[in-house]
Amino acid sequence: MPIERGHRRPDVSMLAAAAANPSFLALHPNHRFLYAVGETSAASNGVVNAFAIDSTTGTLALLNQQTSAGRGPCHLAVDKTGTCALVANYGSGSVALLPIHNDGSLGPPTTSMQHQGASIDPKRQQGPHAHGVGFDLINHRAFCADLGLDKILIYQYDQSKATITPNDPPSGSVKPGAGVRHFAFHPNGRACTPSMNAIHRHGMRL
């Protein structure tokens, strides 16, 4: 079956763009831009790539690349208005906030937060390991699930300044050794359900 110009069969794969070791993608709310974190060597900071999406062909054009301000970036999220991208750096146990320009390109990180502490597993939790990030439903707070700390860290998010600052309280804890990886919000925005490495599930009320 031939492929007509401007139409793509869902069962046909193609290379949209080449990138060095991309490990997670996030789509801009306007669906015109795509962002990908890239893990580099263990000793150096990772990168965040910004792409423009061709709506006809589905191919990607690299707009620019910025540092993730930490090692081993594994996850990222774009806020509800497409103003900023938040990145989780697993290797260094840190998060970074990058502003998004009107053309979809990324500015350098405006805020970088280094997590501190450890938990009970001597192999996986000897230090912080930021694993998943996201924003609340009203774009007022940013969150990071840290597998190494057994905590979800909470940040106040200032969209106008493109900054994050520690919330009061600064985090919510899960069962020691659970290894929190990701989280999801209830549609009412008042409850958050983490996803664990172990077979534990906890509900947090915000």
C-alpha positions as CSV (number, residue, x, y, z in Angstrom):
1,M,0.0,0.0,0.0
2,P,1.6,3.3,-1.1
3,I,2.0,6.2,1.4
4,E,0.4,9.3,0.2
5,R,2.1,12.7,0.7
6,G,1.0,14.3,3.9
7,H,-0.4,11.0,5.4
8,R,1.5,8.5,7.5
9,R,0.4,4.9,8.1
10,P,0.5,4.2,11.9
11,D,2.3,0.9,11.2
12,V,5.3,2.5,9.4
13,S,8.2,3.7,11.6
14,M,10.8,6.2,10.5
15,L,13.6,8.1,12.0
16,A,12.3,11.5,13.0
17,A,15.7,12.9,14.3
18,A,19.0,11.7,15.5
19,A,20.0,12.5,19.1
20,A,22.7,11.2,21.5
21,N,21.2,8.7,24.0
22,P,17.7,10.2,24.4
23,S,16.0,8.7,27.5
24,F,12.7,10.6,27.8
25,L,10.4,12.9,25.7
26,A,8.0,15.7,26.6
27,L,5.6,17.4,24.2
28,H,4.8,21.2,24.3
29,P,1.1,22.0,25.0
30,N,0.8,23.5,21.5
31,H,2.1,20.2,19.9
32,R,4.6,22.1,17.8
33,F,7.7,21.4,19.8
34,L,9.2,18.3,21.4
35,Y,11.9,18.1,24.1
36,A,14.3,15.2,24.9
37,V,16.8,14.6,27.6
38,G,20.1,13.1,26.6
39,E,22.4,11.1,28.9
40,T,26.1,11.7,28.2
41,S,29.0,10.3,30.1
42,A,28.6,9.5,33.8
43,A,31.2,12.2,34.6
44,S,29.6,15.1,32.7
45,N,26.3,16.9,32.7
46,G,23.5,15.7,30.4
47,V,21.6,17.8,27.8
48,V,18.1,18.8,26.9
49,N,17.3,19.0,23.2
50,A,14.5,21.2,21.7
51,F,12.9,20.1,18.4
52,A,10.4,21.7,16.1
53,I,7.8,19.2,14.8
54,D,6.9,19.2,11.1
55,S,3.1,18.7,11.2
56,T,3.1,17.1,7.7
57,T,6.0,14.7,7.8
58,G,6.4,14.2,11.5
59,T,10.1,14.8,11.3
60,L,12.0,16.9,13.9
61,A,14.3,19.8,13.4
62,L,16.8,20.6,16.2
63,L,16.2,24.1,17.5
64,N,18.9,24.1,20.2
65,Q,20.5,22.2,23.1
66,Q,21.1,23.2,26.7
67,T,22.8,21.6,29.6
68,S,20.6,19.7,32.1
69,A,22.8,21.1,34.9
70,G,23.3,17.6,36.3
71,R,24.4,14.1,35.4
72,G,22.2,11.4,33.9
73,P,19.0,13.2,33.1
74,C,16.2,10.6,32.9
75,H,12.9,12.5,32.9
76,L,11.4,15.9,32.0
77,A,8.1,17.7,32.0
78,V,6.8,20.9,30.4
79,D,4.5,23.1,32.5
80,K,0.8,23.6,31.6
81,T,1.4,26.8,29.6
82,G,4.6,25.8,27.8
83,T,6.7,28.4,29.7
84,C,9.3,26.1,31.2
85,A,10.7,22.6,31.2
86,L,11.7,20.8,34.4
87,V,14.4,18.1,34.3
88,A,15.3,15.3,36.7
89,N,19.0,14.4,36.8
90,Y,19.2,10.8,38.2
91,G,23.0,10.6,38.4
92,S,23.6,13.8,40.4
93,G,20.3,13.8,42.3
94,S,19.2,17.2,41.1
95,V,16.6,19.1,39.2
96,A,16.9,22.0,36.8
97,L,14.3,24.5,35.3
98,L,14.8,25.8,31.8
99,P,12.7,28.6,30.2
100,I,11.1,27.9,26.8
101,H,11.2,30.7,24.3
102,N,8.4,31.6,21.9
103,D,10.1,29.8,19.0
104,G,10.2,26.6,21.1
105,S,14.0,26.8,21.8
106,L,15.3,26.5,25.4
107,G,17.1,29.0,27.5
108,P,19.9,28.0,29.9
109,P,18.8,26.7,33.3
110,T,17.5,29.5,35.6
111,T,17.3,27.3,38.7
112,S,19.2,24.1,39.7
113,M,18.3,22.3,43.0
114,Q,20.7,19.7,44.4
115,H,18.9,17.2,46.6
116,Q,20.6,16.0,49.8
117,G,20.3,12.8,51.9
118,A,20.0,9.0,51.6
119,S,17.7,6.1,52.6
120,I,17.9,2.5,53.8
121,D,19.0,0.6,50.7
122,P,22.8,0.6,50.5
123,K,22.9,-0.2,46.8
124,R,20.3,2.1,45.4
125,Q,19.8,4.7,48.0
126,Q,23.2,5.8,49.1
127,G,22.4,9.3,47.9
128,P,19.7,11.3,46.0
129,H,18.4,10.0,42.6
130,A,15.9,12.4,41.0
131,H,13.7,10.1,38.9
132,G,10.4,11.8,37.9
133,V,9.2,15.4,37.7
134,G,6.0,17.3,37.0
135,F,3.8,20.3,37.8
136,D,0.5,20.5,39.6
137,L,-2.8,21.1,37.8
138,I,-2.8,24.9,38.4
139,N,0.9,25.5,37.6
140,H,1.8,26.7,41.1
141,R,4.1,24.0,42.2
142,A,6.7,21.6,40.8
143,F,7.4,18.2,42.1
144,C,10.3,15.6,41.9
145,A,10.1,12.0,42.9
146,D,13.5,11.1,44.3
147,L,14.2,7.3,44.4
148,G,17.3,7.7,46.6
149,L,15.5,9.7,49.3
150,D,12.1,8.0,49.4
151,K,10.6,11.5,49.1
152,I,8.6,13.6,46.7
153,L,10.2,17.0,46.9
154,I,7.9,20.1,46.5
155,Y,8.9,23.4,44.9
156,Q,7.1,26.7,44.6
157,Y,7.0,27.5,40.8
158,D,7.1,31.1,39.7
159,Q,6.1,31.1,36.0
160,S,6.8,34.8,35.5
161,K,10.4,34.5,36.8
162,A,11.0,31.0,35.5
163,T,12.2,29.9,38.9
164,I,11.5,27.2,41.5
165,T,12.1,27.5,45.3
166,P,11.7,25.0,48.1
167,N,8.1,24.7,49.4
168,D,7.1,24.7,53.0
169,P,6.9,21.8,53.8
170,P,9.7,20.9,51.4
171,S,8.7,17.2,50.7
172,G,6.4,14.3,51.4
173,S,7.9,10.9,52.4
174,V,7.0,7.3,51.4
175,K,7.8,4.1,53.2
176,P,11.6,3.7,53.6
177,G,13.1,1.5,50.8
178,A,10.0,1.9,48.6
179,G,12.0,3.8,46.0
180,V,9.5,6.3,44.6
181,R,9.9,6.8,40.8
182,H,7.0,8.7,39.5
183,F,3.6,10.2,40.5
184,A,0.2,11.2,39.1
185,F,-2.3,13.7,40.3
186,H,-6.0,13.0,40.9
187,P,-8.2,15.2,38.6
188,N,-9.3,17.3,41.6
189,G,-5.6,18.3,42.1
190,R,-5.6,17.6,45.8
191,A,-4.2,14.0,45.9
192,C,-1.0,12.6,44.4
193,T,-0.3,8.9,43.9
194,P,3.4,7.8,43.7
195,S,4.7,4.9,41.7
196,M,7.2,2.8,43.6
197,N,10.1,0.5,42.8
198,A,8.8,-1.9,45.4
199,I,5.2,-3.2,45.6
200,H,4.1,-0.4,47.9
201,R,1.5,2.2,47.1
202,H,0.9,5.4,49.1
203,G,-1.6,8.2,48.6
204,M,-0.6,11.8,49.5
205,R,-3.0,14.5,50.2
206,L,-2.0,18.0,49.2
